[in-house]
Amino acid sequence: MASLASAENWRSQRFSYTGFTLPANLQNSPRYTFQVQVGNGGQTLIITAQPIGAQSGMGAMAINHRGEACIKKSSDSGCVIGTDPAWE
């Protein structure tokens, strides 16, 4: 959620997600590898988190610019928003 708050702050100042990067504390996480996907001319965003290290086996998560989220506990490689269950 901190990653989405950071992205929304970026967009509120630039009217686009284009150029957004995660804060350093998330880029260097010992528990997750994060990826940022920007689309639709900078108007859409998906942030994915793939578990590593001690978190391996816990399942991949994702959240988009609308706050829609997913988790796939059976896979550390990814989940699909709107198909896989949302985390609580």
N, C-alpha and C positions, 0 to 999 in steps of 0.2 A: 504494500500500500504506500510506503514511503516513496517508492519509485514512481508511482502514478502521481502523487502529490507534486513531486519534483517536475514531472513532465507537464502537468497542468500549469504550474508556475511559469515554466518556459513558454508555453503556448499563450498564456495571458499577456506576456510581454512582446511576443513576436507574431501572434496570430497564426502560428504554424508550429508543427512539431519538427519541421525540417531542421537538422543540425543538433537536435537534442541528444545528449549523452547522459548516461547515468552518473550520479555522484560517485566520487572515488571510493567511498566506503562500500558501495555495492559492486563496483567494478572489481574490487579486490576481495570479495567475499570468500571465506574458506569453505562455505557450505553450498553455494549456488553459483552456477555460471549463468549470467543474465544476457539476454539478447533483446535489442530494440528493433522493431520493424515499423517504418513510417511509410504510409501509402496515401493514395488519393490526393496528390499534390500537397502533402504535408498535413492533411486534415484528419487522418486516422493513425492510430498507434496501437501496437500490441507489444507488451513486454512479457517475455517468457523467462522462467527460472527453471534451470535443470539442476537437480541435486548432485553434489559431489562430496567426496570425503565422508564425514560422519553422517551426512544426510542421504547418501546413496541408498536407493531402494525405497525412498519415501514418496516418490512420484513427482513428475514435472507439473508446473503450474503456469498459468498465463492470465493476464488481465488486459483489457483494452481500454480505449479512451472513454467508453461509456460506463466503465466500472464493471462490465460483464467479465466473469472469471471462470476458470476451469482448473481441475486437478485430475490427473490420471495416475492413481496410486499404483497401477500395474505397469507403468512405464516411466522411466527417467528421461526419456527422449522428447516428450511433448504431449500436449493435450489440445483438443479442439473446442474452442468457445462455442457454446450452443449445442454441442453434441455430448461432450464429457460433463460430468457433474461439476457444479460450482463448489468451491470450498466454503466452509462456514467459519 
